[in-house]
Amino acid sequence: MLTLIAFIVVFGTIVFFHELGHFTVAKLAGIRVYEFALGFGPAFLSKKWGDTKYSIRALPLGGFVKMAGMDEPEEPSDEVPDDDQGSFQNKSIGWRLGTIAAGPLMNFVLAIVLFVIYFMLVAVPPTIGFVEQGTPGELAGFMPGDSFVTVNGVEATTSEEIIEMIQASANQEMEIVVKRERQLLTIFVTPEESDGVGRIGIGIDSKPRYPFFTSLKAGVVQTKNFTFQLIGDLSRMITGKQKAEISGPIGIVQIVGETARQGLPNLMILAILLNINLGLLNLLPIPVLDGGWIVILLVEAVRGKPLPAEAKGIAQFIGLALLVLLMLFATFKDVVRLNLFS
């Protein structure tokens, strides 16, 4: 149940902000929006405000913003007159490009916001990074990954404070409480004296909270670094220099569930990665994706007139077929990797 809830919350939030980007710029451009939907399939919750229906649908695997004049009409009521000023096709190339690009852009903005929240509010407690062999720390039972809770009954807040207490306790038994995989363990250790101070042979890492502007700068830098790293990975997979590692819905649900059990900090980092992934993937020049729409709009700008509806339809059919095949392949790999049919 935790896995499903975590997936719906994380993926739903990512999709919501992506579609909110499209929706917001469309409204600013004066484009009539028929529907703002989270999920696919039948709607189990919907409400109409003004010209727009807002809905939550059964399959939480995406979302869409249905705009007047953007796609071929599915129903007679979707028919748009050629001179309709609320039609997507009648807006300037700048507004149309902005409306399409706003979805992926919102994912990058959300990644930065999550980084800011992470750096400002999520402090990682002092944690053991390594344990030297044959030292009091190893003999007492410390392990990498143990996070400090108290030292001699005092709450452990920074690595500097813990190191000072250990150094001041040469040849004196200490009582240290650590957290290991959701369990609290009490460990007694006696620091050995070295160069006049106590040592137990462990390395301690920690991450304090940072102020807003420091967090904002770090968020921008980290988002940029993650983005270029993912671009590099994708290019190496395309050229065959790196093994293609893709996950379908089953794999993503499993990853989110496992990460949720590791705690909020890890789940936030995963949400950031998924945001950047979704933003980049939507910018790929594949019809039906945002990147494909951007290519079509740029071609129309060069031609000075819209592409024929038939050409758009064929391109979108090919793009959809590619995505479906990729999704089926990724899902098959998930099933084999997780051994679901054994």
C-alpha positions in Angstrom: 0.0 0.0 0.0 2.9 2.4 0.8 4.3 1.7 -2.6 1.1 2.6 -4.4 0.5 5.7 -2.3 4.1 6.9 -2.8 3.9 6.4 -6.5 0.5 8.2 -6.9 1.7 11.2 -4.8 5.2 11.5 -6.4 4.2 10.8 -10.0 0.9 12.6 -9.7 2.7 15.8 -8.4 5.2 15.7 -11.3 2.5 15.2 -13.9 0.3 17.9 -12.3 3.0 20.6 -12.5 3.9 19.5 -16.1 0.3 20.0 -17.2 0.0 23.1 -15.1 2.8 24.6 -17.2 0.9 24.0 -20.5 -2.4 25.1 -18.9 -1.1 28.4 -17.4 0.6 29.7 -20.6 -2.5 28.6 -22.7 -4.7 30.7 -20.5 -2.3 33.6 -20.7 -2.4 33.3 -24.5 -6.2 33.3 -24.5 -6.4 29.7 -25.8 -9.6 28.0 -24.9 -8.9 24.9 -22.7 -11.6 22.2 -22.8 -10.1 19.9 -20.2 -7.3 19.7 -17.6 -6.9 16.0 -16.7 -4.7 14.0 -14.5 -4.4 10.3 -15.5 -6.0 8.5 -18.5 -9.0 6.3 -18.9 -12.5 7.0 -17.5 -12.8 10.0 -15.2 -13.9 9.2 -11.6 -13.9 12.8 -10.5 -14.6 15.9 -12.6 -15.8 19.4 -12.2 -16.4 22.2 -14.8 -15.4 25.8 -14.1 -16.0 28.2 -16.9 -15.0 26.7 -20.2 -12.7 24.1 -18.7 -13.5 20.7 -17.2 -11.0 19.5 -14.5 -10.8 15.7 -14.1 -8.9 13.0 -12.3 -8.9 9.7 -14.3 -8.5 6.1 -13.4 -5.0 5.3 -14.6 -2.4 7.6 -12.9 0.2 7.3 -15.7 0.1 10.8 -17.1 -2.2 13.6 -17.9 -3.2 16.1 -20.6 -4.5 19.6 -21.4 -7.1 19.6 -24.2 -7.0 22.9 -26.1 -9.2 24.2 -28.9 -7.7 23.8 -32.3 -4.6 21.9 -31.3 -5.6 18.3 -32.3 -8.1 17.0 -34.8 -11.6 17.2 -33.3 -12.8 14.0 -31.6 -16.4 15.2 -31.3 -18.6 17.7 -33.2 -18.5 20.0 -30.2 -14.7 20.2 -30.6 -15.0 21.7 -34.1 -13.3 25.2 -34.2 -14.1 27.9 -36.8 -11.1 29.0 -38.7 -11.4 32.5 -37.3 -11.8 31.5 -33.7 -9.5 33.6 -31.6 -9.5 31.0 -28.8 -8.0 28.4 -31.1 -4.4 27.2 -30.6 -3.8 27.5 -34.3 -4.7 31.2 -34.4 -2.1 32.3 -31.9 1.3 33.6 -32.7 4.2 31.2 -33.1 5.6 32.6 -29.9 2.6 31.8 -27.8 2.2 28.3 -29.3 5.9 27.5 -28.7 5.6 28.9 -25.2 2.5 26.8 -24.4 4.2 23.6 -25.5 7.6 24.3 -23.9 6.0 25.4 -20.6 5.3 21.7 -19.6 8.9 20.5 -19.6 10.1 23.9 -18.3 7.8 23.5 -15.3 9.4 20.1 -14.5 12.9 21.8 -14.4 11.4 24.6 -12.2 9.9 22.0 -9.9 13.2 20.2 -9.6 14.9 23.4 -8.5 12.1 24.1 -6.0 12.4 20.6 -4.5 16.2 21.0 -4.3 15.6 24.3 -2.4 13.2 22.6 0.0 15.7 19.7 0.5 18.6 22.0 1.2 16.6 24.3 3.5 14.5 21.8 5.5 15.9 18.3 5.1 19.0 18.0 7.3 20.8 14.7 7.1 21.9 13.6 10.7 25.5 12.8 11.3 26.1 9.4 9.7 29.0 7.0 9.7 30.7 7.0 6.3 33.4 4.4 7.0 34.8 2.3 9.8 38.5 1.5 9.9 39.5 -2.1 10.5 40.9 -3.1 13.9 39.8 0.1 15.6 37.6 0.5 18.7 34.7 1.6 16.4 34.8 -1.7 14.4 35.2 -3.8 17.6 32.3 -2.1 19.2 30.0 -2.9 16.2 29.6 0.4 14.3 28.8 0.1 10.6 28.7 2.5 7.6 25.3 4.0 7.3 24.6 4.2 11.1 23.2 7.6 12.0 23.9 9.1 15.4 21.0 9.7 17.7 22.6 10.5 21.1 26.1 10.5 22.5 26.4 10.0 26.3 22.7 11.0 26.5 23.1 14.2 24.5 21.3 14.6 21.2 23.8 14.4 18.3 23.2 17.3 15.9 26.5 17.9 14.0 29.5 15.8 13.2 31.7 18.5 14.8 30.1 18.1 18.2 30.3 14.3 18.0 34.0 14.4 17.1 34.7 16.9 19.9 33.0 14.5 22.5 34.9 11.5 21.2 38.2 13.4 21.3 37.6 14.5 24.9 36.8 11.0 26.0 40.1 9.1 25.5 40.1 5.9 27.6 36.6 6.6 28.9 33.6 4.4 27.9 31.0 6.2 25.9 27.3 5.3 25.3 26.3 6.0 21.8 22.8 5.4 20.3 22.6 5.0 16.6 19.8 4.3 14.1 20.4 1.3 11.7 17.6 0.4 9.3 14.8 1.8 11.5 16.2 0.2 14.6 17.8 2.0 17.6 21.0 0.4 18.8 23.0 1.3 21.9 26.7 0.8 21.5 29.4 1.1 24.2 32.9 2.1 23.0 36.1 3.3 24.6 38.1 5.7 22.4 41.8 4.9 22.3 44.2 7.8 23.0 46.2 9.0 20.0 48.2 12.3 20.0 46.5 13.3 23.2 42.9 12.9 21.9 40.4 10.0 21.8 39.7 8.2 18.5 37.5 5.3 17.6 38.3 5.0 13.9 35.2 6.1 12.1 34.4 8.8 9.5 31.3 11.0 10.1 29.3 12.8 7.4 26.4 15.2 7.9 24.4 17.8 6.0 23.1 20.9 7.8 20.2 23.0 6.7 21.1 26.0 4.4 19.6 29.5 4.1 17.3 30.3 1.2 19.7 32.0 -1.3 22.4 29.4 -0.7 19.8 26.7 -1.3 18.5 28.4 -4.4 22.0 28.6 -5.9 22.7 25.0 -5.0 19.3 23.9 -6.5 20.0 25.6 -9.8 23.6 24.1 -10.0 22.4 20.6 -9.0 19.5 20.7 -11.5 21.9 21.7 -14.2 24.4 18.9 -13.3 21.7 16.2 -13.1 20.3 17.4 -16.5 23.6 17.2 -18.3 24.4 13.9 -16.7 21.1 12.5 -17.9 21.7 14.0 -21.4 25.1 12.3 -21.5 23.6 9.0 -20.4 20.9 9.2 -23.0 23.3 10.0 -25.8 25.6 7.1 -24.8 22.6 4.7 -24.8 21.5 6.0 -28.3 25.0 5.5 -29.7 25.4 2.1 -28.0 28.3 3.2 -25.8 26.2 2.5 -22.7 23.8 -0.3 -22.0 20.2 0.9 -22.3 18.6 0.8 -18.8 14.9 1.8 -19.0 12.0 1.1 -16.7 8.4 0.8 -17.5 5.5 1.6 -15.1 6.1 -1.5 -13.1 9.7 -0.7 -12.5 9.0 2.9 -11.6 6.4 1.9 -9.1 8.8 -0.5 -7.5 11.6 2.1 -7.4 9.4 4.7 -5.8 8.1 2.2 -3.2 11.6 1.1 -2.2 12.8 4.7 -2.0 9.8 5.7 0.1 10.8 3.1 2.7 14.3 4.7 2.9 12.8 8.0 4.1 11.8 11.5 2.9 15.3 12.8 1.9 15.8 9.9 -0.6 12.3 10.2 -1.9 12.8 13.9 -2.6 16.0 13.2 -4.6 14.1 10.5 -6.6 11.3 13.0 -7.3 13.8 15.5 -8.5 15.4 12.9 -10.9 12.0 11.8 -12.2 11.1 15.5 -12.8 14.3 16.1 -14.8 13.7 12.8 -16.7 10.2 13.7 -17.6 11.2 17.1 -18.7 14.0 15.8 -21.0 12.0 12.9 -22.4 9.2 15.3 -23.4 11.7 17.4 -25.3 12.7 14.5 -27.5 11.7 15.3 -31.1 9.1 12.5 -31.3 5.6 13.4 -32.5 2.9 13.4 -29.7 5.6 14.5 -27.3 6.2 18.2 -26.6 9.5 18.1 -28.4 7.7 16.7 -31.5 5.2 19.6 -31.3 8.1 22.1 -31.1 9.6 20.7 -34.3 6.3 20.8 -36.1 5.8 24.4 -35.0 9.3 25.4 -36.1 8.7 23.7 -39.5 5.5 25.6 -39.9 7.2 28.9 -39.0 9.8 28.3 -41.7 7.1 27.3 -44.3 5.0 30.2 -43.3 1.9 28.1 -43.2 0.5 25.1 -41.2 1.5 21.5 -42.2 -1.4 19.6 -43.8 -3.6 17.8 -41.2 -2.8 14.5 -42.9 0.9 14.9 -42.4 0.5 15.8 -38.7 -1.8 12.8 -38.3 0.7 10.4 -39.8 3.6 11.8 -37.8 1.6 11.6 -34.6 0.5 8.0 -35.4 4.2 7.0 -35.9 5.3 8.8 -32.7 2.5 7.1 -30.7 3.4 3.7 -32.1 7.0 4.2 -31.1 6.1 5.2 -27.6 3.7 2.2 -27.2 6.5 -0.1 -28.4 9.0 1.4 -26.1 6.5 1.2 -23.2 5.8 -2.5 -24.0 9.5 -3.2 -24.2 10.2 -1.5 -20.9 7.3 -3.3 -19.2 8.6 -6.7 -20.6 12.0 -5.9 -19.2 10.4 -5.1 -15.8 8.5 -8.4 -15.8 11.6 -10.4 -16.6 13.9 -8.5 -14.2 11.4 -8.8 -11.3 10.6 -12.4 -12.2 6.9 -11.8 -11.9 5.7 -14.9 -13.8 7.9 -17.4 -11.9 
